[in-house]
Every structure is written in C-alpha cells, then in structure tokens.
Amino acid sequence: MNRFVIYLIAMFILSCNEERIDKPLKTTKSDLLVVEAVLTNEKMNHKIKLSHPYQELNGSDEPVSGANVAVIEANEKVYNTFESPLGSGNYYTEEMTAVFGKQYLLYIQYEEKEFFAVAGSVPVEPMPELQYNNAGDGLYRLQLNDSGGSPNYVDYHVSWLGTPECLTGELCEGRLVYYDLKTIDVNSLFKPDKEDFLFPVNSIVIRRKYAVSPGYKTFLRSVLSETEWRGGAFDVQRENVPTNLSKGAIGFFAVSTVLSDTTIITEKP
C-alpha cells in the first residue's frame, strides 16, 4: 500500500525547516507549458494553473499569462475561463460541475500554439469515520489510514480559529494530503521531515476524498517518487513525469469524483 503524506503548509506553533539545495544547475530556459488542473463534481469555479518549469532547484515557477483556456464537456458544452488575478497564470472556469460518465477536453491556446488533454472521472468510495487520538496536553492528532480498495487521496483542512487556543498572530489552521495509491509504499523511502501536526479540541476538520483514475494514479506516483515537496511539482529535472497533455506541455489534467465531510474534534481520553 502506498501511504504517502505530504504537508502542504507549515502548520502549528513551530515552522518547519527544510534543507536548501544550492548546487548550481546547467539549465536553459524551457518553453514547456506546465498544466495543473483537477475538475471535480463540486459546483464551483475550477482552477487551472499554467506555468513554465522551475529553472533551478528551490526556485519558483514562471506564470503563463494571457492564454486562452476552455473546458469542453462531452463535445457539447464549452466552459470558458478567466485569469485571476491578471498575470498570475491562474485560470478559473465558469461555475460548473464535472459529471461522472462524461469526458472533458481541456483546450489551451498560447502564443500561437495549441494544447489538448482529455479526462474522465471514476467513482469515489465511502470514507470511514474520521479517526484521531489524544496526543496529550489537550492536543489531538489525526490517524491517517488507507480507505477503500481503489486509488485515492484525502485532503484534510483543520482549523481552530475561534478557539481559546488560537492566539493573535498565530496560524490557526493547516492542511495535509494523504495519498493512498494502492501501489509500492514510497513512504518508507521518502519520509517528510516535518513537525508533528497537532490541534486542540473543538477544531473543525474538513475532509475531501478524491477518486484517482488509472492515468492520474501513474502521474501522482511518479511525482511522489521523484519530488521532495517544495510547494510545486515541476522543476528542470522533472520533465519526464508522465502526462496526458499533447506535445509541448507537461503536468496533468484530471477529473475526479469527490466526497466530503466535516467533523468537530471532541475530547477523548
């Protein structure tokens, strides 16, 4: 089983330190288009991020602004997008819901080049009741376990805003993602060096479980195996990650069925 946890935000009391790699790289500017897009069955403005690959380790991506981006549902309905804020490379669809059983085409036109990707969703399995245990001193810890028999990942957002433990100036919320891809256990090889994520009673935990299609699973497994998470998945060394984008683009366009729930943390012995 693949149990790979990635902490996306430094969360709770102490910030997390990462060893910086400053070894110079011999690189050239790439015009590859990096696409990060996941549509879901949630009614919302879905985000599509466009950028160019990092040019150095520990660098930042270069936003791709001014592109024409659209999502086409089953060759019938076209959802246009808008960039917000301008210059960010973040594009949002019109309010829409990705329907299970339909195919979606992502169309991108940028600097006289066109890029395409096609994707559909798979069903999501039910989630068991949220598990957490008492870590002592009035704090609690999530128990992260595999869920169901199909590949998935679960996004946890925890907030203790409004509780007595939330002091002025502190970041009183956090997020983590638990990947359960039903493959080799890469967690034994790539353990994140992060502070333990603890939170007080009355915290609110929102879970979102994402079903993962076979192609998306292959992509995620490759990214998790090759990437130490630093806020983004693509730099100059990772252009060989599998993709479903047409020539000249990397990344992935996915459609996922999502199940969500909300739990308020109560006292446990």
C-alpha positions as CSV (number, residue, x, y, z in Angstrom):
1,M,0.0,0.0,0.0
2,N,1.2,3.5,-0.8
3,R,0.8,5.7,2.2
4,F,2.5,9.0,1.4
5,V,1.7,12.1,3.4
6,I,2.7,15.5,2.2
7,Y,2.4,18.5,4.5
8,L,1.5,21.4,2.2
9,I,1.6,24.3,4.8
10,A,3.7,24.8,7.9
11,M,1.1,24.3,10.5
12,F,1.1,24.9,14.3
13,I,3.4,26.8,16.6
14,L,6.8,26.0,15.0
15,S,7.6,26.5,11.4
16,C,9.2,23.5,9.6
17,N,12.8,23.8,8.3
18,E,13.9,22.2,5.1
19,E,17.5,21.8,3.9
20,R,18.1,24.0,1.0
21,I,19.9,22.7,-2.1
22,D,22.1,25.3,-3.7
23,K,24.1,23.2,-6.1
24,P,24.2,25.1,-9.4
25,L,22.5,23.5,-12.4
26,K,23.4,23.9,-16.0
27,T,20.0,24.8,-17.5
28,T,18.4,26.6,-20.4
29,K,15.1,28.4,-20.3
30,S,12.3,26.0,-21.2
31,D,9.2,26.9,-23.2
32,L,7.4,23.8,-22.0
33,L,3.9,24.6,-20.6
34,V,3.2,23.1,-17.2
35,V,-0.5,22.4,-16.6
36,E,-2.0,21.7,-13.2
37,A,-5.8,21.1,-13.4
38,V,-8.3,19.0,-11.5
39,L,-12.0,19.2,-12.2
40,T,-14.4,17.7,-9.6
41,N,-18.1,17.1,-9.1
42,E,-18.3,20.1,-6.8
43,K,-20.2,23.1,-8.2
44,M,-17.6,25.8,-8.3
45,N,-15.1,27.8,-10.4
46,H,-12.4,25.2,-11.0
47,K,-8.8,26.3,-11.1
48,I,-6.4,25.6,-14.0
49,K,-2.8,26.7,-13.3
50,L,-0.4,27.4,-16.2
51,S,3.4,28.0,-15.8
52,H,6.8,27.2,-17.2
53,P,9.1,24.8,-15.3
54,Y,11.4,25.9,-12.5
55,Q,14.8,26.9,-13.8
56,E,16.6,25.9,-10.6
57,L,16.1,23.8,-7.5
58,N,14.2,25.7,-4.8
59,G,13.1,28.2,-7.4
60,S,9.7,29.5,-8.2
61,D,7.6,28.8,-11.3
62,E,7.0,31.4,-14.0
63,P,3.3,32.1,-14.6
64,V,1.9,31.8,-18.1
65,S,-0.4,34.7,-18.5
66,G,-2.6,35.7,-21.4
67,A,-3.6,32.2,-22.6
68,N,-7.0,31.2,-23.9
69,V,-8.3,28.3,-21.9
70,A,-11.5,26.4,-22.2
71,V,-13.1,23.2,-20.9
72,I,-15.4,21.3,-23.3
73,E,-17.9,18.8,-21.8
74,A,-18.7,15.7,-24.0
75,N,-18.2,17.8,-27.2
76,E,-21.4,19.7,-26.3
77,K,-20.9,22.5,-23.8
78,V,-18.0,24.9,-23.6
79,Y,-16.9,26.5,-20.3
80,N,-14.7,29.5,-20.8
81,T,-12.2,30.7,-18.2
82,F,-10.9,34.0,-16.8
83,E,-7.4,34.7,-15.4
84,S,-7.4,36.0,-11.8
85,P,-5.5,37.9,-10.8
86,L,-4.2,39.1,-14.1
87,G,-0.6,37.9,-14.6
88,S,-0.9,35.0,-12.1
89,G,-1.3,32.1,-14.6
90,N,-4.3,31.0,-12.6
91,Y,-7.4,30.5,-14.7
92,Y,-10.9,29.8,-13.4
93,T,-13.8,28.1,-15.2
94,E,-17.3,29.4,-15.2
95,E,-19.2,27.8,-12.3
96,M,-19.6,24.1,-13.3
97,T,-19.8,20.5,-12.1
98,A,-17.8,17.7,-13.7
99,V,-20.3,14.9,-14.2
100,F,-19.3,11.2,-13.8
101,G,-19.6,9.3,-17.0
102,K,-18.7,12.3,-19.3
103,Q,-15.4,13.1,-21.0
104,Y,-13.9,16.5,-20.7
105,L,-11.5,18.2,-23.1
106,L,-9.1,20.8,-21.9
107,Y,-8.1,23.3,-24.6
108,I,-5.3,25.8,-24.2
109,Q,-4.1,28.3,-26.8
110,Y,-0.9,30.2,-26.0
111,E,1.5,32.1,-28.3
112,E,0.0,30.6,-31.5
113,K,0.4,27.1,-30.0
114,E,-2.5,24.7,-29.1
115,F,-2.5,22.1,-26.4
116,F,-5.1,19.4,-25.5
117,A,-5.9,16.8,-22.9
118,V,-8.9,14.5,-22.3
119,A,-10.0,13.1,-19.0
120,G,-12.9,11.5,-17.2
121,S,-13.7,10.6,-13.6
122,V,-14.0,7.3,-11.7
123,P,-16.4,6.6,-8.8
124,V,-15.3,7.6,-5.2
125,E,-15.7,5.1,-2.4
126,P,-17.2,6.0,1.0
127,M,-15.0,7.3,3.8
128,P,-14.8,5.7,7.2
129,E,-15.4,7.8,10.3
130,L,-12.6,10.2,11.0
131,Q,-10.1,8.8,13.4
132,Y,-7.9,10.8,15.8
133,N,-6.3,10.3,19.1
134,N,-5.2,12.2,22.2
135,A,-1.6,13.4,21.9
136,G,-1.5,14.9,25.4
137,D,-1.6,18.4,26.8
138,G,-5.0,19.0,25.3
139,L,-3.9,18.4,21.8
140,Y,-5.0,15.8,19.2
141,R,-3.5,14.0,16.2
142,L,-5.2,12.6,13.0
143,Q,-4.9,8.9,12.4
144,L,-4.3,8.5,8.7
145,N,-5.4,5.2,7.2
146,D,-6.0,3.6,3.8
147,S,-9.6,4.0,2.6
148,G,-11.4,1.5,0.3
149,G,-9.9,-0.6,-2.4
150,S,-9.4,2.0,-5.2
151,P,-6.6,4.6,-5.6
152,N,-7.5,7.9,-3.9
153,Y,-6.1,10.8,-1.9
154,V,-7.7,12.6,1.1
155,D,-7.3,16.3,1.6
156,Y,-7.6,17.4,5.3
157,H,-8.2,21.0,6.3
158,V,-8.0,21.6,10.0
159,S,-9.0,24.9,11.7
160,W,-9.1,26.0,15.3
161,L,-9.9,29.7,14.5
162,G,-12.3,31.0,17.2
163,T,-11.0,28.6,19.9
164,P,-9.2,29.9,23.0
165,E,-6.0,28.2,21.8
166,C,-5.9,30.4,18.7
167,L,-3.7,33.3,19.8
168,T,-3.4,36.6,17.9
169,G,-0.7,36.4,15.2
170,E,-0.7,32.6,15.0
171,L,-1.6,30.5,12.0
172,C,-4.6,28.6,13.5
173,E,-5.3,26.3,10.6
174,G,-3.4,23.7,8.5
175,R,-3.8,21.3,5.6
176,L,-2.3,17.9,4.7
177,V,-2.9,15.4,2.0
178,Y,-2.8,11.6,2.4
179,Y,-2.1,9.6,-0.8
180,D,-3.4,6.0,-0.9
181,L,-2.5,4.9,-4.5
182,K,-2.6,1.1,-3.8
183,T,1.0,0.7,-5.0
184,I,4.5,0.3,-3.6
185,D,5.0,2.0,-0.3
186,V,7.1,5.0,-1.2
187,N,6.6,6.5,2.3
188,S,9.4,4.2,3.6
189,L,11.7,5.9,1.1
190,F,10.5,9.4,1.1
191,K,9.5,10.5,4.7
192,P,8.6,14.2,5.0
193,D,10.8,15.9,7.6
194,K,8.0,18.0,9.3
195,E,6.8,18.9,12.7
196,D,4.0,16.7,14.2
197,F,0.6,18.2,13.3
198,L,-1.3,18.7,16.5
199,F,-4.5,20.7,17.1
200,P,-6.8,21.4,20.1
201,V,-10.3,20.3,21.0
202,N,-13.2,22.0,19.0
203,S,-11.0,22.2,15.9
204,I,-13.0,21.7,12.7
205,V,-11.7,19.1,10.2
206,I,-13.0,19.1,6.6
207,R,-12.1,16.0,4.6
208,R,-12.3,15.7,0.8
209,K,-11.6,12.3,-0.7
210,Y,-10.6,12.4,-4.4
211,A,-11.0,9.3,-6.6
212,V,-8.0,8.7,-8.8
213,S,-8.2,7.4,-12.4
214,P,-5.5,5.0,-13.7
215,G,-3.7,7.7,-15.7
216,Y,-3.8,10.1,-12.8
217,K,-2.5,7.4,-10.5
218,T,0.5,6.9,-12.7
219,F,1.2,10.6,-12.8
220,L,0.9,11.0,-9.0
221,R,3.0,8.0,-8.3
222,S,5.8,9.4,-10.5
223,V,5.6,12.9,-8.9
224,L,5.6,11.5,-5.4
225,S,8.6,9.2,-6.2
226,E,10.7,11.9,-7.8
227,T,9.8,15.0,-5.9
228,E,10.5,16.3,-2.5
229,W,7.6,18.7,-2.0
230,R,8.6,22.3,-2.0
231,G,5.4,24.0,-3.0
232,G,5.3,22.8,-6.6
233,A,5.9,19.6,-8.5
234,F,7.9,20.7,-11.6
235,D,11.4,22.0,-12.0
236,V,14.0,21.5,-14.7
237,Q,14.8,17.9,-13.6
238,R,11.2,16.6,-13.8
239,E,10.2,16.9,-17.3
240,N,10.0,13.1,-17.7
241,V,6.9,12.8,-15.4
242,P,4.0,11.1,-17.3
243,T,1.4,13.4,-18.8
244,N,-1.8,13.3,-20.7
245,L,-1.2,16.7,-22.3
246,S,-0.3,17.0,-26.0
247,K,3.2,17.7,-27.2
248,G,4.9,20.7,-25.7
249,A,3.1,20.5,-22.4
250,I,3.7,18.6,-19.1
251,G,1.7,18.2,-16.0
252,F,-1.8,16.6,-15.9
253,F,-5.4,17.3,-16.5
254,A,-7.6,15.2,-14.2
255,V,-11.3,14.8,-13.5
256,S,-12.1,13.5,-10.0
257,T,-15.2,12.5,-8.1
258,V,-15.0,14.0,-4.6
259,L,-16.7,13.1,-1.3
260,S,-16.5,15.4,1.7
261,D,-17.5,15.6,5.3
262,T,-16.9,17.8,8.4
263,T,-16.0,16.7,11.9
264,I,-15.7,18.8,15.1
265,I,-13.0,17.4,17.4
266,T,-14.3,16.4,20.8
267,E,-12.4,15.4,23.9
268,K,-11.0,11.8,24.1
269,P,-9.2,10.1,26.9
